[in-house]
């Protein structure tokens, strides 16, 4: 049985907003800490995530972050654009979050102008 969630994408860029998923604030804090330079912040984020969603959530969130980072860096390194279908499906989200202004969007926008 899957429950329907209403995810607030604006919470990805504004941490004062509710994400709309269980443990959302803890997950976002963990994802920020994983990419940040401060080990103390990361340790605190791990502890909060374990407390809110359980110890397995820390391992799962770390695996997702590691895999995403690996794939994202590889795609950026080779200049791989997003597929046209993905560009079309994510247009509203990219506009809402301002993702087209990131340097890593350049390959996709070069190959598919107006996407």
N, C-alpha and C positions, 0 to 999 in steps of 0.2 A: 504494500500500500504506500503510495507516494502522496505526500501532501503538497498542495500548491503553495508556493511562496511568492510574495511580491518583492522582488529585489530592487532596491533603490540604488541605481548606478551612480547617482550623484554622491553617495556616501563614499565612493572610491576616491573622490578628490576632496571631499569635505568631511573630515572625521567627526564633526559634531552631529552628523545625521545618522539615523538608524539604517543599517544595511538591509534589514528585513529577513535575515536568516539567523537561526540559533547560533550563538557565539560569534556573530558577525564582527563585532568590535574587537574581540580577541583575535580572530583570524586576520583582520586588517592590521592590527598592531603587530602580530607575528610576521606578516609579510613585509611590513615596513622595516622591522628589526632585522630580518634576514638580509635585506639589502643595505642596511645601515652599517656604520663603522663601530658601534658601541656594544661590546660584549655584555655589559650589564643590562642594557636595554633588551637584548636578545634573551638573556636568561630570565628576565622578568616576564617577557612576552611568552616564553615557553611555559613558565609556571602558571600564568593566567590561563593560557589555552588548555593546559592539562586539568586545571581546576574546573573550568567551565564545560569542557567537552570530553574530558578523559585523556589519559596518557596516550592512547592510540591516536588521538587526533593530532598530537604533536608530530608523531612519525609520519602520518599521512600528509599533513600540511607541508612538512619538510620535503617529502618526496615529490609532491606536486610543484613546490617552488623550485626545486632542483631541476626537475624535468623541463618545466617551462623555461627556466633561465637557459638551460643547455640548448633547447630547440630555438629559442629566440636569438641567442648569440650566433648560433650556426647559420640561421637564415639571414641575419643581418650581415654576417661576415662574407657571405657569398652574394649578397645583394638580391636575394630571392624575393620577388614581389608576391603579395597575396594573390590567390586565384581570383578571377573575376567574380565568381559566385560568392566567395567570402567577402569581397569588397562590397558587393551589392547587399548582402545580408547584414553587414555591419555598418553601413553608411550612417544610419541614425545614431548609433552608439558612438561611432568615431567623432561625429559632429558634436554630440552632447558632451563628450569628455575632452574634446579638443585634441584627439589623438593624431590628426593629420598634421599638426604642427611639430610633431616629434621628428627628429632627423631620420629615425629608422623607417618612417613612412615614405621617404623619398623614392625608394625603388618602386614601390607599388604605384605611386602617383605619377612617376615618370613613364611607366609602361602603360598605365591606364588613366590618362588625364580625365579629370571630372568625376572620378570614382568617389 
